[in-house]
Amino acid sequence: QNELLVKRYLRSCDAYMHADVHGASSCVVRNRHSATATLPASALGMTSGPAAGSDVTVAARPISPMAMHEAGAGCICRSNAWANKIVTC
């Protein structure tokens, strides 16, 4: 199931989470800011240098550490180890 989840839903800008305990679920953390944007160099304050007068591609913002922490906690909480009181946070 994890492999199917990754193949079907994981994009290059997303993160894959899985807890390293028995029966843990997996989840895909979607990056809401996944699209790259092409902006004129002047919009980024580049008025001189090699990029001046051309377009610049701006990459997506990274996923926040809080989102990663919450996703990891969610994977643990949905595991068999949590249900059997083997793991506590």
PDB file of N, CA, C and O in Angstrom:
ATOM      1  N   GLN A   1       0.811  -1.192   0.000  1.00  0.00           N
ATOM      2  CA  GLN A   1       0.000   0.000   0.000  1.00  0.00           C
ATOM      3  C   GLN A   1       0.859   1.262   0.000  1.00  0.00           C
ATOM      4  O   GLN A   1       0.536   2.230  -0.688  1.00  0.00           O
ATOM      5  N   ASN A   2       1.950   1.260   0.765  1.00  0.00           N
ATOM      6  CA  ASN A   2       2.813   2.442   0.817  1.00  0.00           C
ATOM      7  C   ASN A   2       3.383   2.762  -0.550  1.00  0.00           C
ATOM      8  O   ASN A   2       3.463   3.927  -0.939  1.00  0.00           O
ATOM      9  N   GLU A   3       3.776   1.736  -1.274  1.00  0.00           N
ATOM     10  CA  GLU A   3       4.350   1.946  -2.598  1.00  0.00           C
ATOM     11  C   GLU A   3       3.310   2.537  -3.548  1.00  0.00           C
ATOM     12  O   GLU A   3       3.631   3.403  -4.362  1.00  0.00           O
ATOM     13  N   LEU A   4       2.077   2.076  -3.446  1.00  0.00           N
ATOM     14  CA  LEU A   4       1.005   2.606  -4.274  1.00  0.00           C
ATOM     15  C   LEU A   4       0.723   4.066  -3.938  1.00  0.00           C
ATOM     16  O   LEU A   4       0.482   4.881  -4.829  1.00  0.00           O
ATOM     17  N   LEU A   5       0.756   4.388  -2.655  1.00  0.00           N
ATOM     18  CA  LEU A   5       0.549   5.767  -2.207  1.00  0.00           C
ATOM     19  C   LEU A   5       1.607   6.692  -2.797  1.00  0.00           C
ATOM     20  O   LEU A   5       1.295   7.780  -3.280  1.00  0.00           O
ATOM     21  N   VAL A   6       2.843   6.254  -2.755  1.00  0.00           N
ATOM     22  CA  VAL A   6       3.943   7.061  -3.284  1.00  0.00           C
ATOM     23  C   VAL A   6       3.824   7.220  -4.793  1.00  0.00           C
ATOM     24  O   VAL A   6       3.943   8.331  -5.311  1.00  0.00           O
ATOM     25  N   LYS A   7       3.595   6.140  -5.490  1.00  0.00           N
ATOM     26  CA  LYS A   7       3.517   6.207  -6.954  1.00  0.00           C
ATOM     27  C   LYS A   7       2.342   7.059  -7.434  1.00  0.00           C
ATOM     28  O   LYS A   7       2.441   7.758  -8.443  1.00  0.00           O
ATOM     29  N   ARG A   8       1.247   6.994  -6.710  1.00  0.00           N
ATOM     30  CA  ARG A   8       0.040   7.674  -7.178  1.00  0.00           C
ATOM     31  C   ARG A   8      -0.022   9.143  -6.773  1.00  0.00           C
ATOM     32  O   ARG A   8      -0.501   9.969  -7.550  1.00  0.00           O
ATOM     33  N   TYR A   9       0.452   9.488  -5.576  1.00  0.00           N
ATOM     34  CA  TYR A   9       0.197  10.823  -5.044  1.00  0.00           C
ATOM     35  C   TYR A   9       1.423  11.692  -4.778  1.00  0.00           C
ATOM     36  O   TYR A   9       1.286  12.913  -4.702  1.00  0.00           O
ATOM     37  N   LEU A  10       2.602  11.120  -4.636  1.00  0.00           N
ATOM     38  CA  LEU A  10       3.777  11.907  -4.271  1.00  0.00           C
ATOM     39  C   LEU A  10       4.292  12.706  -5.466  1.00  0.00           C
ATOM     40  O   LEU A  10       4.566  12.147  -6.528  1.00  0.00           O
ATOM     41  N   ARG A  11       4.419  14.009  -5.280  1.00  0.00           N
ATOM     42  CA  ARG A  11       5.007  14.877  -6.300  1.00  0.00           C
ATOM     43  C   ARG A  11       6.437  15.201  -5.871  1.00  0.00           C
ATOM     44  O   ARG A  11       6.816  14.938  -4.730  1.00  0.00           O
ATOM     45  N   SER A  12       7.213  15.758  -6.755  1.00  0.00           N
ATOM     46  CA  SER A  12       8.618  16.033  -6.455  1.00  0.00           C
ATOM     47  C   SER A  12       8.793  17.054  -5.335  1.00  0.00           C
ATOM     48  O   SER A  12       9.833  17.062  -4.677  1.00  0.00           O
ATOM     49  N   CYS A  13       7.808  17.911  -5.103  1.00  0.00           N
ATOM     50  CA  CYS A  13       7.925  18.943  -4.076  1.00  0.00           C
ATOM     51  C   CYS A  13       7.281  18.527  -2.752  1.00  0.00           C
ATOM     52  O   CYS A  13       7.312  19.294  -1.790  1.00  0.00           O
ATOM     53  N   ASP A  14       6.695  17.315  -2.686  1.00  0.00           N
ATOM     54  CA  ASP A  14       6.038  16.827  -1.479  1.00  0.00           C
ATOM     55  C   ASP A  14       7.015  16.045  -0.612  1.00  0.00           C
ATOM     56  O   ASP A  14       8.149  15.785  -1.015  1.00  0.00           O
ATOM     57  N   ALA A  15       6.566  15.673   0.580  1.00  0.00           N
ATOM     58  CA  ALA A  15       7.383  14.873   1.490  1.00  0.00           C
ATOM     59  C   ALA A  15       6.631  13.596   1.848  1.00  0.00           C
ATOM     60  O   ALA A  15       5.407  13.605   1.980  1.00  0.00           O
ATOM     61  N   TYR A  16       7.362  12.513   2.002  1.00  0.00           N
ATOM     62  CA  TYR A  16       6.791  11.223   2.389  1.00  0.00           C
ATOM     63  C   TYR A  16       7.153  10.966   3.843  1.00  0.00           C
ATOM     64  O   TYR A  16       8.319  11.074   4.224  1.00  0.00           O
ATOM     65  N   MET A  17       6.154  10.624   4.662  1.00  0.00           N
ATOM     66  CA  MET A  17       6.379  10.359   6.085  1.00  0.00           C
ATOM     67  C   MET A  17       5.975   8.933   6.414  1.00  0.00           C
ATOM     68  O   MET A  17       4.953   8.433   5.945  1.00  0.00           O
ATOM     69  N   HIS A  18       6.800   8.288   7.233  1.00  0.00           N
ATOM     70  CA  HIS A  18       6.499   6.948   7.730  1.00  0.00           C
ATOM     71  C   HIS A  18       7.220   6.779   9.053  1.00  0.00           C
ATOM     72  O   HIS A  18       8.404   7.096   9.162  1.00  0.00           O
ATOM     73  N   ALA A  19       6.518   6.284  10.055  1.00  0.00           N
ATOM     74  CA  ALA A  19       7.146   6.039  11.352  1.00  0.00           C
ATOM     75  C   ALA A  19       7.813   4.668  11.321  1.00  0.00           C
ATOM     76  O   ALA A  19       7.281   3.722  10.739  1.00  0.00           O
ATOM     77  N   ASP A  20       8.962   4.570  11.940  1.00  0.00           N
ATOM     78  CA  ASP A  20       9.730   3.324  11.927  1.00  0.00           C
ATOM     79  C   ASP A  20       9.311   2.425  13.094  1.00  0.00           C
ATOM     80  O   ASP A  20      10.145   2.005  13.897  1.00  0.00           O
ATOM     81  N   VAL A  21       8.022   2.139  13.175  1.00  0.00           N
ATOM     82  CA  VAL A  21       7.477   1.215  14.170  1.00  0.00           C
ATOM     83  C   VAL A  21       6.494   0.296  13.463  1.00  0.00           C
ATOM     84  O   VAL A  21       5.963   0.633  12.405  1.00  0.00           O
ATOM     85  N   HIS A  22       6.254  -0.872  14.060  1.00  0.00           N
ATOM     86  CA  HIS A  22       5.376  -1.872  13.456  1.00  0.00           C
ATOM     87  C   HIS A  22       3.956  -1.332  13.305  1.00  0.00           C
ATOM     88  O   HIS A  22       3.393  -0.771  14.246  1.00  0.00           O
ATOM     89  N   GLY A  23       3.392  -1.503  12.132  1.00  0.00           N
ATOM     90  CA  GLY A  23       2.014  -1.119  11.881  1.00  0.00           C
ATOM     91  C   GLY A  23       1.782   0.363  11.677  1.00  0.00           C
ATOM     92  O   GLY A  23       0.638   0.816  11.706  1.00  0.00           O
ATOM     93  N   ALA A  24       2.832   1.119  11.474  1.00  0.00           N
ATOM     94  CA  ALA A  24       2.668   2.566  11.287  1.00  0.00           C
ATOM     95  C   ALA A  24       2.148   2.862   9.888  1.00  0.00           C
ATOM     96  O   ALA A  24       2.472   2.171   8.922  1.00  0.00           O
ATOM     97  N   SER A  25       1.349   3.889   9.809  1.00  0.00           N
ATOM     98  CA  SER A  25       0.831   4.304   8.508  1.00  0.00           C
ATOM     99  C   SER A  25       1.840   5.218   7.823  1.00  0.00           C
ATOM    100  O   SER A  25       2.803   5.682   8.434  1.00  0.00           O
ATOM    101  N   SER A  26       1.600   5.458   6.567  1.00  0.00           N
ATOM    102  CA  SER A  26       2.395   6.409   5.796  1.00  0.00           C
ATOM    103  C   SER A  26       1.517   7.585   5.446  1.00  0.00           C
ATOM    104  O   SER A  26       0.291   7.475   5.435  1.00  0.00           O
ATOM    105  N   CYS A  27       2.135   8.699   5.164  1.00  0.00           N
ATOM    106  CA  CYS A  27       1.364   9.828   4.667  1.00  0.00           C
ATOM    107  C   CYS A  27       2.234  10.669   3.751  1.00  0.00           C
ATOM    108  O   CYS A  27       3.461  10.681   3.851  1.00  0.00           O
ATOM    109  N   VAL A  28       1.564  11.360   2.868  1.00  0.00           N
ATOM    110  CA  VAL A  28       2.208  12.284   1.960  1.00  0.00           C
ATOM    111  C   VAL A  28       1.877  13.689   2.445  1.00  0.00           C
ATOM    112  O   VAL A  28       0.706  14.043   2.578  1.00  0.00           O
ATOM    113  N   VAL A  29       2.893  14.480   2.707  1.00  0.00           N
ATOM    114  CA  VAL A  29       2.702  15.869   3.111  1.00  0.00           C
ATOM    115  C   VAL A  29       2.767  16.696   1.834  1.00  0.00           C
ATOM    116  O   VAL A  29       3.817  16.822   1.204  1.00  0.00           O
ATOM    117  N   ARG A  30       1.620  17.255   1.471  1.00  0.00           N
ATOM    118  CA  ARG A  30       1.548  18.026   0.234  1.00  0.00           C
ATOM    119  C   ARG A  30       2.107  19.429   0.443  1.00  0.00           C
ATOM    120  O   ARG A  30       1.828  20.081   1.449  1.00  0.00           O
ATOM    121  N   ASN A  31       2.877  19.866  -0.493  1.00  0.00           N
ATOM    122  CA  ASN A  31       3.414  21.219  -0.465  1.00  0.00           C
ATOM    123  C   ASN A  31       2.421  22.122  -1.184  1.00  0.00           C
ATOM    124  O   ASN A  31       2.271  22.035  -2.402  1.00  0.00           O
ATOM    125  N   ARG A  32       1.743  22.989  -0.438  1.00  0.00           N
ATOM    126  CA  ARG A  32       0.755  23.892  -1.040  1.00  0.00           C
ATOM    127  C   ARG A  32       1.408  24.873  -1.997  1.00  0.00           C
ATOM    128  O   ARG A  32       0.756  25.383  -2.908  1.00  0.00           O
ATOM    129  N   HIS A  33       2.669  25.136  -1.799  1.00  0.00           N
ATOM    130  CA  HIS A  33       3.400  26.099  -2.629  1.00  0.00           C
ATOM    131  C   HIS A  33       4.299  25.335  -3.600  1.00  0.00           C
ATOM    132  O   HIS A  33       5.510  25.551  -3.652  1.00  0.00           O
ATOM    133  N   SER A  34       3.686  24.449  -4.356  1.00  0.00           N
ATOM    134  CA  SER A  34       4.483  23.552  -5.189  1.00  0.00           C
ATOM    135  C   SER A  34       4.862  24.126  -6.541  1.00  0.00           C
ATOM    136  O   SER A  34       5.836  23.690  -7.154  1.00  0.00           O
ATOM    137  N   ALA A  35       4.115  25.081  -6.997  1.00  0.00           N
ATOM    138  CA  ALA A  35       4.355  25.587  -8.344  1.00  0.00           C
ATOM    139  C   ALA A  35       5.581  26.504  -8.377  1.00  0.00           C
ATOM    140  O   ALA A  35       5.817  27.294  -7.463  1.00  0.00           O
ATOM    141  N   THR A  36       6.328  26.375  -9.427  1.00  0.00           N
ATOM    142  CA  THR A  36       7.409  27.328  -9.652  1.00  0.00           C
ATOM    143  C   THR A  36       6.825  28.494 -10.444  1.00  0.00           C
ATOM    144  O   THR A  36       5.861  28.332 -11.192  1.00  0.00           O
ATOM    145  N   ALA A  37       7.399  29.621 -10.274  1.00  0.00           N
ATOM    146  CA  ALA A  37       6.916  30.819 -10.968  1.00  0.00           C
ATOM    147  C   ALA A  37       8.054  31.426 -11.773  1.00  0.00           C
ATOM    148  O   ALA A  37       9.208  31.416 -11.345  1.00  0.00           O
ATOM    149  N   THR A  38       7.721  31.944 -12.919  1.00  0.00           N
ATOM    150  CA  THR A  38       8.690  32.650 -13.734  1.00  0.00           C
ATOM    151  C   THR A  38       8.381  34.134 -13.637  1.00  0.00           C
ATOM    152  O   THR A  38       7.317  34.592 -14.052  1.00  0.00           O
ATOM    153  N   LEU A  39       9.325  34.870 -13.085  1.00  0.00           N
ATOM    154  CA  LEU A  39       9.144  36.305 -12.867  1.00  0.00           C
ATOM    155  C   LEU A  39      10.201  37.082 -13.630  1.00  0.00           C
ATOM    156  O   LEU A  39      11.299  36.577 -13.864  1.00  0.00           O
ATOM    157  N   PRO A  40       9.880  38.300 -14.016  1.00  0.00           N
ATOM    158  CA  PRO A  40      10.923  39.131 -14.623  1.00  0.00           C
ATOM    159  C   PRO A  40      11.979  39.465 -13.571  1.00  0.00           C
ATOM    160  O   PRO A  40      11.651  39.667 -12.402  1.00  0.00           O
ATOM    161  N   ALA A  41      13.201  39.520 -13.970  1.00  0.00           N
ATOM    162  CA  ALA A  41      14.305  39.786 -13.036  1.00  0.00           C
ATOM    163  C   ALA A  41      14.109  41.108 -12.313  1.00  0.00           C
ATOM    164  O   ALA A  41      14.516  41.251 -11.160  1.00  0.00           O
ATOM    165  N   SER A  42      13.494  42.068 -12.974  1.00  0.00           N
ATOM    166  CA  SER A  42      13.290  43.374 -12.341  1.00  0.00           C
ATOM    167  C   SER A  42      12.336  43.271 -11.143  1.00  0.00           C
ATOM    168  O   SER A  42      12.447  44.062 -10.206  1.00  0.00           O
ATOM    169  N   ALA A  43      11.399  42.309 -11.159  1.00  0.00           N
ATOM    170  CA  ALA A  43      10.468  42.133 -10.034  1.00  0.00           C
ATOM    171  C   ALA A  43      11.181  41.635  -8.794  1.00  0.00           C
ATOM    172  O   ALA A  43      10.689  41.816  -7.681  1.00  0.00           O
ATOM    173  N   LEU A  44      12.343  41.007  -8.973  1.00  0.00           N
ATOM    174  CA  LEU A  44      13.124  40.489  -7.845  1.00  0.00           C
ATOM    175  C   LEU A  44      14.246  41.446  -7.456  1.00  0.00           C
ATOM    176  O   LEU A  44      15.092  41.109  -6.628  1.00  0.00           O
ATOM    177  N   GLY A  45      14.256  42.622  -8.044  1.00  0.00           N
ATOM    178  CA  GLY A  45      15.276  43.612  -7.711  1.00  0.00           C
ATOM    179  C   GLY A  45      16.588  43.397  -8.427  1.00  0.00           C
ATOM    180  O   GLY A  45      17.594  44.002  -8.057  1.00  0.00           O
ATOM    181  N   MET A  46      16.607  42.554  -9.442  1.00  0.00           N
ATOM    182  CA  MET A  46      17.829  42.294 -10.206  1.00  0.00           C
ATOM    183  C   MET A  46      17.894  43.277 -11.359  1.00  0.00           C
ATOM    184  O   MET A  46      17.376  43.011 -12.444  1.00  0.00           O
ATOM    185  N   THR A  47      18.521  44.393 -11.126  1.00  0.00           N
ATOM    186  CA  THR A  47      18.595  45.424 -12.163  1.00  0.00           C
ATOM    187  C   THR A  47      19.938  45.443 -12.871  1.00  0.00           C
ATOM    188  O   THR A  47      20.106  46.118 -13.887  1.00  0.00           O
ATOM    189  N   SER A  48      20.894  44.697 -12.330  1.00  0.00           N
ATOM    190  CA  SER A  48      22.193  44.616 -13.000  1.00  0.00           C
ATOM    191  C   SER A  48      22.714  43.192 -12.879  1.00  0.00           C
ATOM    192  O   SER A  48      22.223  42.407 -12.068  1.00  0.00           O
ATOM    193  N   GLY A  49      23.685  42.874 -13.670  1.00  0.00           N
ATOM    194  CA  GLY A  49      24.256  41.536 -13.653  1.00  0.00           C
ATOM    195  C   GLY A  49      23.733  40.695 -14.803  1.00  0.00           C
ATOM    196  O   GLY A  49      22.988  41.189 -15.650  1.00  0.00           O
ATOM    197  N   PRO A  50      24.125  39.416 -14.837  1.00  0.00           N
ATOM    198  CA  PRO A  50      23.779  38.562 -15.974  1.00  0.00           C
ATOM    199  C   PRO A  50      22.279  38.284 -16.100  1.00  0.00           C
ATOM    200  O   PRO A  50      21.804  38.024 -17.205  1.00  0.00           O
ATOM    201  N   ALA A  51      21.516  38.332 -14.995  1.00  0.00           N
ATOM    202  CA  ALA A  51      20.091  38.025 -15.046  1.00  0.00           C
ATOM    203  C   ALA A  51      19.235  39.242 -15.388  1.00  0.00           C
ATOM    204  O   ALA A  51      18.040  39.100 -15.642  1.00  0.00           O
ATOM    205  N   ALA A  52      19.818  40.412 -15.397  1.00  0.00           N
ATOM    206  CA  ALA A  52      19.050  41.634 -15.663  1.00  0.00           C
ATOM    207  C   ALA A  52      18.410  41.568 -17.041  1.00  0.00           C
ATOM    208  O   ALA A  52      19.061  41.222 -18.026  1.00  0.00           O
ATOM    209  N   GLY A  53      17.127  41.904 -17.095  1.00  0.00           N
ATOM    210  CA  GLY A  53      16.412  41.912 -18.362  1.00  0.00           C
ATOM    211  C   GLY A  53      15.872  40.562 -18.783  1.00  0.00           C
ATOM    212  O   GLY A  53      15.225  40.467 -19.826  1.00  0.00           O
ATOM    213  N   SER A  54      16.109  39.525 -18.020  1.00  0.00           N
ATOM    214  CA  SER A  54      15.606  38.204 -18.390  1.00  0.00           C
ATOM    215  C   SER A  54      14.605  37.715 -17.345  1.00  0.00           C
ATOM    216  O   SER A  54      14.368  38.385 -16.340  1.00  0.00           O
ATOM    217  N   ASP A  55      14.030  36.561 -17.588  1.00  0.00           N
ATOM    218  CA  ASP A  55      13.101  35.964 -16.644  1.00  0.00           C
ATOM    219  C   ASP A  55      13.857  35.027 -15.705  1.00  0.00           C
ATOM    220  O   ASP A  55      14.841  34.399 -16.095  1.00  0.00           O
ATOM    221  N   VAL A  56      13.378  34.943 -14.455  1.00  0.00           N
ATOM    222  CA  VAL A  56      14.009  34.104 -13.446  1.00  0.00           C
ATOM    223  C   VAL A  56      12.959  33.139 -12.906  1.00  0.00           C
ATOM    224  O   VAL A  56      11.844  33.553 -12.587  1.00  0.00           O
ATOM    225  N   THR A  57      13.305  31.860 -12.803  1.00  0.00           N
ATOM    226  CA  THR A  57      12.391  30.876 -12.245  1.00  0.00           C
ATOM    227  C   THR A  57      12.615  30.797 -10.741  1.00  0.00           C
ATOM    228  O   THR A  57      13.737  30.595 -10.276  1.00  0.00           O
ATOM    229  N   VAL A  58      11.530  30.958  -9.988  1.00  0.00           N
ATOM    230  CA  VAL A  58      11.581  30.926  -8.534  1.00  0.00           C
ATOM    231  C   VAL A  58      11.011  29.592  -8.070  1.00  0.00           C
ATOM    232  O   VAL A  58       9.905  29.223  -8.464  1.00  0.00           O
ATOM    233  N   ALA A  59      11.747  28.871  -7.243  1.00  0.00           N
ATOM    234  CA  ALA A  59      11.339  27.544  -6.790  1.00  0.00           C
ATOM    235  C   ALA A  59      10.256  27.628  -5.715  1.00  0.00           C
ATOM    236  O   ALA A  59      10.021  28.682  -5.123  1.00  0.00           O
ATOM    237  N   ALA A  60       9.611  26.498  -5.482  1.00  0.00           N
ATOM    238  CA  ALA A  60       8.575  26.398  -4.458  1.00  0.00           C
ATOM    239  C   ALA A  60       9.157  26.581  -3.063  1.00  0.00           C
ATOM    240  O   ALA A  60      10.338  26.322  -2.829  1.00  0.00           O
ATOM    241  N   ARG A  61       8.307  27.033  -2.138  1.00  0.00           N
ATOM    242  CA  ARG A  61       8.741  27.158  -0.748  1.00  0.00           C
ATOM    243  C   ARG A  61       8.791  25.780  -0.110  1.00  0.00           C
ATOM    244  O   ARG A  61       8.004  24.905  -0.472  1.00  0.00           O
ATOM    245  N   PRO A  62       9.701  25.570   0.831  1.00  0.00           N
ATOM    246  CA  PRO A  62       9.779  24.258   1.486  1.00  0.00           C
ATOM    247  C   PRO A  62       8.604  24.033   2.441  1.00  0.00           C
ATOM    248  O   PRO A  62       7.939  24.981   2.858  1.00  0.00           O
ATOM    249  N   ILE A  63       8.364  22.780   2.775  1.00  0.00           N
ATOM    250  CA  ILE A  63       7.330  22.424   3.741  1.00  0.00           C
ATOM    251  C   ILE A  63       7.825  22.829   5.125  1.00  0.00           C
ATOM    252  O   ILE A  63       8.998  22.636   5.446  1.00  0.00           O
ATOM    253  N   SER A  64       6.952  23.381   5.931  1.00  0.00           N
ATOM    254  CA  SER A  64       7.360  23.891   7.240  1.00  0.00           C
ATOM    255  C   SER A  64       7.737  22.754   8.190  1.00  0.00           C
ATOM    256  O   SER A  64       7.180  21.660   8.095  1.00  0.00           O
ATOM    257  N   PRO A  65       8.675  23.000   9.101  1.00  0.00           N
ATOM    258  CA  PRO A  65       9.036  21.987  10.095  1.00  0.00           C
ATOM    259  C   PRO A  65       7.847  21.566  10.960  1.00  0.00           C
ATOM    260  O   PRO A  65       7.764  20.409  11.372  1.00  0.00           O
ATOM    261  N   MET A  66       6.929  22.493  11.237  1.00  0.00           N
ATOM    262  CA  MET A  66       5.745  22.154  12.040  1.00  0.00           C
ATOM    263  C   MET A  66       4.861  21.152  11.303  1.00  0.00           C
ATOM    264  O   MET A  66       4.341  20.220  11.915  1.00  0.00           O
ATOM    265  N   ALA A  67       4.687  21.334  10.006  1.00  0.00           N
ATOM    266  CA  ALA A  67       3.886  20.395   9.221  1.00  0.00           C
ATOM    267  C   ALA A  67       4.534  19.013   9.214  1.00  0.00           C
ATOM    268  O   ALA A  67       3.841  17.999   9.303  1.00  0.00           O
ATOM    269  N   MET A  68       5.854  18.974   9.107  1.00  0.00           N
ATOM    270  CA  MET A  68       6.563  17.688   9.128  1.00  0.00           C
ATOM    271  C   MET A  68       6.411  17.001  10.488  1.00  0.00           C
ATOM    272  O   MET A  68       6.199  15.791  10.560  1.00  0.00           O
ATOM    273  N   HIS A  69       6.519  17.783  11.562  1.00  0.00           N
ATOM    274  CA  HIS A  69       6.367  17.242  12.921  1.00  0.00           C
ATOM    275  C   HIS A  69       4.955  16.681  13.115  1.00  0.00           C
ATOM    276  O   HIS A  69       4.788  15.584  13.647  1.00  0.00           O
ATOM    277  N   GLU A  70       3.958  17.424  12.690  1.00  0.00           N
ATOM    278  CA  GLU A  70       2.572  16.978  12.843  1.00  0.00           C
ATOM    279  C   GLU A  70       2.292  15.721  12.020  1.00  0.00           C
ATOM    280  O   GLU A  70       1.569  14.833  12.473  1.00  0.00           O
ATOM    281  N   ALA A  71       2.851  15.640  10.833  1.00  0.00           N
ATOM    282  CA  ALA A  71       2.660  14.451  10.004  1.00  0.00           C
ATOM    283  C   ALA A  71       3.315  13.232  10.642  1.00  0.00           C
ATOM    284  O   ALA A  71       2.741  12.142  10.635  1.00  0.00           O
ATOM    285  N   GLY A  72       4.510  13.410  11.194  1.00  0.00           N
ATOM    286  CA  GLY A  72       5.183  12.304  11.880  1.00  0.00           C
ATOM    287  C   GLY A  72       4.415  11.838  13.104  1.00  0.00           C
ATOM    288  O   GLY A  72       4.304  10.638  13.355  1.00  0.00           O
ATOM    289  N   ALA A  73       3.882  12.790  13.870  1.00  0.00           N
ATOM    290  CA  ALA A  73       3.073  12.442  15.041  1.00  0.00           C
ATOM    291  C   ALA A  73       1.806  11.711  14.618  1.00  0.00           C
ATOM    292  O   ALA A  73       1.368  10.782  15.297  1.00  0.00           O
ATOM    293  N   GLY A  74       1.221  12.121  13.511  1.00  0.00           N
ATOM    294  CA  GLY A  74       0.030  11.448  13.008  1.00  0.00           C
ATOM    295  C   GLY A  74       0.311  10.013  12.605  1.00  0.00           C
ATOM    296  O   GLY A  74      -0.510   9.129  12.848  1.00  0.00           O
ATOM    297  N   CYS A  75       1.460   9.770  11.992  1.00  0.00           N
ATOM    298  CA  CYS A  75       1.840   8.409  11.610  1.00  0.00           C
ATOM    299  C   CYS A  75       2.007   7.523  12.844  1.00  0.00           C
ATOM    300  O   CYS A  75       1.575   6.371  12.847  1.00  0.00           O
ATOM    301  N   ILE A  76       2.628   8.057  13.881  1.00  0.00           N
ATOM    302  CA  ILE A  76       2.810   7.296  15.126  1.00  0.00           C
ATOM    303  C   ILE A  76       1.465   7.011  15.790  1.00  0.00           C
ATOM    304  O   ILE A  76       1.209   5.891  16.231  1.00  0.00           O
ATOM    305  N   CYS A  77       0.619   8.020  15.858  1.00  0.00           N
ATOM    306  CA  CYS A  77      -0.674   7.876  16.551  1.00  0.00           C
ATOM    307  C   CYS A  77      -1.597   6.885  15.862  1.00  0.00           C
ATOM    308  O   CYS A  77      -2.487   6.327  16.504  1.00  0.00           O
ATOM    309  N   ARG A  78      -1.407   6.655  14.576  1.00  0.00           N
ATOM    310  CA  ARG A  78      -2.244   5.701  13.851  1.00  0.00           C
ATOM    311  C   ARG A  78      -1.612   4.316  13.787  1.00  0.00           C
ATOM    312  O   ARG A  78      -2.111   3.449  13.069  1.00  0.00           O
ATOM    313  N   SER A  79      -0.523   4.088  14.524  1.00  0.00           N
ATOM    314  CA  SER A  79       0.181   2.808  14.452  1.00  0.00           C
ATOM    315  C   SER A  79      -0.347   1.811  15.487  1.00  0.00           C
ATOM    316  O   SER A  79      -1.015   2.183  16.452  1.00  0.00           O
ATOM    317  N   ASN A  80      -0.027   0.535  15.257  1.00  0.00           N
ATOM    318  CA  ASN A  80      -0.367  -0.514  16.227  1.00  0.00           C
ATOM    319  C   ASN A  80       0.413  -0.327  17.512  1.00  0.00           C
ATOM    320  O   ASN A  80      -0.090  -0.648  18.589  1.00  0.00           O
ATOM    321  N   ALA A  81       1.622   0.181  17.425  1.00  0.00           N
ATOM    322  CA  ALA A  81       2.445   0.394  18.618  1.00  0.00           C
ATOM    323  C   ALA A  81       1.785   1.408  19.552  1.00  0.00           C
ATOM    324  O   ALA A  81       1.824   1.240  20.771  1.00  0.00           O
ATOM    325  N   TRP A  82       1.187   2.442  19.001  1.00  0.00           N
ATOM    326  CA  TRP A  82       0.490   3.438  19.829  1.00  0.00           C
ATOM    327  C   TRP A  82      -0.740   2.805  20.468  1.00  0.00           C
ATOM    328  O   TRP A  82      -0.999   3.009  21.654  1.00  0.00           O
ATOM    329  N   ALA A  83      -1.493   2.045  19.696  1.00  0.00           N
ATOM    330  CA  ALA A  83      -2.718   1.415  20.205  1.00  0.00           C
ATOM    331  C   ALA A  83      -2.405   0.415  21.329  1.00  0.00           C
ATOM    332  O   ALA A  83      -3.205   0.232  22.246  1.00  0.00           O
ATOM    333  N   ASN A  84      -1.249  -0.218  21.247  1.00  0.00           N
ATOM    334  CA  ASN A  84      -0.846  -1.198  22.267  1.00  0.00           C
ATOM    335  C   ASN A  84      -0.039  -0.565  23.393  1.00  0.00           C
ATOM    336  O   ASN A  84       0.509  -1.280  24.231  1.00  0.00           O
ATOM    337  N   LYS A  85       0.044   0.758  23.428  1.00  0.00           N
ATOM    338  CA  LYS A  85       0.739   1.526  24.469  1.00  0.00           C
ATOM    339  C   LYS A  85       2.235   1.198  24.534  1.00  0.00           C
ATOM    340  O   LYS A  85       2.833   1.227  25.609  1.00  0.00           O
ATOM    341  N   ILE A  86       2.830   0.887  23.386  1.00  0.00           N
ATOM    342  CA  ILE A  86       4.268   0.620  23.324  1.00  0.00           C
ATOM    343  C   ILE A  86       5.038   1.919  23.133  1.00  0.00           C
ATOM    344  O   ILE A  86       6.163   2.049  23.615  1.00  0.00           O
ATOM    345  N   VAL A  87       4.444   2.879  22.437  1.00  0.00           N
ATOM    346  CA  VAL A  87       5.083   4.147  22.119  1.00  0.00           C
ATOM    347  C   VAL A  87       4.274   5.270  22.768  1.00  0.00           C
ATOM    348  O   VAL A  87       3.045   5.274  22.705  1.00  0.00           O
ATOM    349  N   THR A  88       4.970   6.220  23.391  1.00  0.00           N
ATOM    350  CA  THR A  88       4.292   7.403  23.908  1.00  0.00           C
ATOM    351  C   THR A  88       5.062   8.641  23.455  1.00  0.00           C
ATOM    352  O   THR A  88       6.270   8.577  23.226  1.00  0.00           O
ATOM    353  N   CYS A  89       4.381   9.734  23.332  1.00  0.00           N
ATOM    354  CA  CYS A  89       5.033  10.992  22.938  1.00  0.00           C
ATOM    355  C   CYS A  89       5.227  11.863  24.146  1.00  0.00           C
ATOM    356  O   CYS A  89       5.759  12.967  24.032  1.00  0.00           O
TER     357      CYS A  89
END
